[in-house]
């Protein structure tokens, strides 16, 4: 029997100043920008852990720790766009892209009162086998 473990870490390249607001994931409206960012990271990780089909790695000849690097942007309408993934197998890349496309629409980030696009980098790491 194969075992799967999923680890998710979210990195953003947007540094916020007093004139900026961070993205708001649904259910993360309370608190300052730092609290909203932590809430969003937690909720996205939880979403991916729930939706990602780790079973897609079965039969690919993979074993051990697998890493999928996912890159995407949240646009000025709060949608995930320009989604790309890198992994040892195309099937894993397609699964990661599928899940990111399913992210809910968020309240966009702002800078100087204008909505801005926010780039994200997301490693999805899981264990195949023992």
Beta strands, then each sheet from edge to edge (+ up, - down):
strand 1: 4-12
strand 2: 20-21
strand 3: 64-74
strand 4: 80-86
strand 5: 109-111
strand 6: 114-116
strand 7: 118-128
sheet 1: 1+ 7- 3+ 4-
sheet 2: 2+ 5- 6+
end
